[in-house]
């Protein structure tokens, strides 16, 4: 089946299209929900389900610092970027990790 939107209205500049999954369907997950799923899959075995083993007290408290660390970790943390985690997944898991951090 081919679907074409010939009469689609123009989109304003800066408008982004929604995320799609591997089958071309619009994803219903928010970045936070996706980040929670990525964390459960790749991070919780070492960091704990709620980040109790090293996430909650991390000194990396900004999104930029978290993303940079997840992409290029130090210590015992394995490098998961760019495979199996792409940029979108790194950003999503960083968004989720920020919700686990405690002052």
C-alpha positions in Angstrom: 0.0 0.0 0.0 1.3 3.5 -0.9 -0.1 6.5 0.9 0.6 9.9 -0.4 -0.3 13.2 1.2 -0.5 15.5 -1.9 -2.7 18.1 -0.2 -0.9 18.2 3.1 -0.6 21.8 4.5 2.8 23.2 4.7 4.6 22.8 8.0 6.0 25.9 9.8 9.7 26.2 9.9 11.3 24.4 12.9 8.5 21.8 13.1 9.8 18.3 13.7 8.0 15.2 12.6 7.1 12.6 15.3 9.4 9.7 16.0 8.6 6.5 14.1 9.4 2.9 15.0 11.1 0.4 12.7 7.8 -0.3 10.9 7.2 3.3 10.1 4.5 3.8 12.8 4.4 6.8 15.0 5.9 6.1 18.4 3.5 6.7 21.3 6.3 6.8 24.0 7.6 10.1 25.4 11.4 10.4 25.6 11.1 9.8 29.4 9.1 6.6 28.9 11.6 5.4 26.3 14.5 6.3 28.6 13.0 4.3 31.4 12.7 1.3 29.0 16.3 1.7 27.8 17.5 2.1 31.5 15.7 -1.1 32.5 17.2 -3.0 29.6 20.8 -1.8 29.6 21.5 -0.1 32.9 19.5 -1.4 35.8 21.5 -4.6 36.2 24.5 -2.6 37.5 22.8 0.7 38.6 19.7 -0.8 40.2 16.1 -0.5 39.2 15.9 3.0 40.7 19.5 4.1 40.2 20.4 3.3 43.8 23.8 1.9 42.8 25.4 5.0 41.4 23.0 7.1 39.5 21.1 8.8 42.2 24.2 10.5 43.7 26.0 11.2 40.4 27.9 14.5 40.0 26.7 14.7 36.4 23.5 16.7 36.9 23.1 18.5 33.6 21.7 16.9 30.4 24.9 17.8 28.5 27.1 16.2 31.2 25.0 13.0 31.4 24.9 12.6 27.6 28.6 13.1 27.4 29.3 10.6 30.1 26.9 8.0 28.7 28.5 8.3 25.3 32.1 8.1 26.7 32.0 6.5 30.2 34.9 6.1 32.5 35.6 3.4 35.1 33.7 0.2 35.0 30.8 1.4 33.0 30.7 -0.1 29.5 30.6 2.0 26.3 27.2 1.5 24.8 27.2 4.3 22.2 26.9 4.2 19.3 26.0 0.5 19.5 23.6 -0.6 20.9 22.4 2.9 22.0 22.1 5.6 19.3 21.9 9.3 20.0 18.2 9.3 20.6 18.4 6.5 23.1 21.3 8.1 24.9 19.3 11.4 25.2 16.2 9.4 26.4 18.1 7.5 29.1 19.7 10.7 30.2 16.3 12.3 30.6 15.2 9.4 32.7 18.4 9.4 34.8 17.7 13.0 35.7 14.4 11.9 37.3 16.3 9.4 39.5 18.9 11.9 40.8 18.5 13.2 44.3 20.0 16.5 45.6 
